[in-house]
């Protein structure tokens, strides 16, 4: 479980970095639409990797951990949409 958690942390950091580059790259680093599209595609691919790492982590949980994590995720998603 510890290695899958580290894997998720690495994918999350990569996604955060790719999101920052896709967001601020066109403002601060380049004026090329092609680079912006490439940054967005890379961000989407890294996001898919992060989702797969999260699913892999879920597979290591027991039933109680799955239930608690699923409820917490549902509450977080609900609050994010409402707020």
C-alpha positions in Angstrom: 0.0 0.0 0.0 2.9 2.4 0.7 4.3 2.1 -2.8 0.9 2.7 -4.4 0.5 5.8 -2.1 3.9 7.1 -3.2 2.9 6.4 -6.9 -0.3 8.4 -6.4 1.7 11.3 -4.8 4.1 11.3 -7.7 1.2 11.4 -10.3 -0.6 14.1 -8.3 2.6 16.3 -8.2 3.1 15.7 -12.0 -0.6 16.7 -12.6 -0.2 19.8 -10.5 2.9 20.8 -12.3 1.3 20.2 -15.8 -1.8 22.2 -14.8 0.4 25.1 -13.7 2.4 24.9 -17.0 -0.8 24.7 -19.1 -2.3 27.6 -17.2 0.6 30.0 -16.9 2.7 28.9 -19.9 0.7 31.0 -22.4 0.8 34.0 -20.1 4.5 33.9 -19.1 6.4 31.5 -21.4 5.1 31.4 -24.9 2.7 33.0 -27.4 2.3 29.9 -29.5 -1.2 28.2 -29.7 0.5 24.9 -30.7 2.4 24.8 -27.4 -0.7 25.6 -25.5 -2.6 22.7 -27.1 0.4 20.4 -26.4 0.4 21.5 -22.7 -3.3 20.8 -22.4 -2.9 17.3 -24.0 -0.1 16.5 -21.7 -2.2 17.7 -18.8 -5.0 15.4 -19.8 -2.7 12.4 -20.2 -1.1 13.0 -16.8 -4.6 13.5 -15.3 -5.6 10.0 -16.6 -2.4 8.6 -15.0 -3.4 10.2 -11.7 -6.9 8.7 -11.9 -5.4 5.3 -12.7 -3.0 5.6 -9.7 -6.0 6.5 -7.5 -7.9 3.4 -8.7 -4.8 1.3 -8.0 -4.7 2.7 -4.4 -8.4 1.9 -3.9 -7.7 -1.7 -4.8 -5.4 -2.0 -1.8 -8.1 -0.8 0.6 -10.3 -3.1 2.7 -14.0 -2.6 2.8 -14.1 -0.1 5.6 -11.4 2.1 4.1 -13.2 2.0 0.7 -16.5 3.1 2.4 -14.9 5.9 4.3 -12.9 7.1 1.3 -15.9 7.0 -1.0 -18.1 9.0 1.5 -15.3 11.6 1.9 -14.9 11.9 -1.9 -18.7 12.3 -2.3 -18.9 15.0 0.3 -15.9 16.8 -1.2 -17.3 16.6 -4.7 -20.7 17.8 -3.5 -19.2 20.8 -1.6 -17.1 21.7 -4.6 -20.1 21.8 -6.9 -22.3 23.7 -4.5 -19.6 26.3 -3.5 
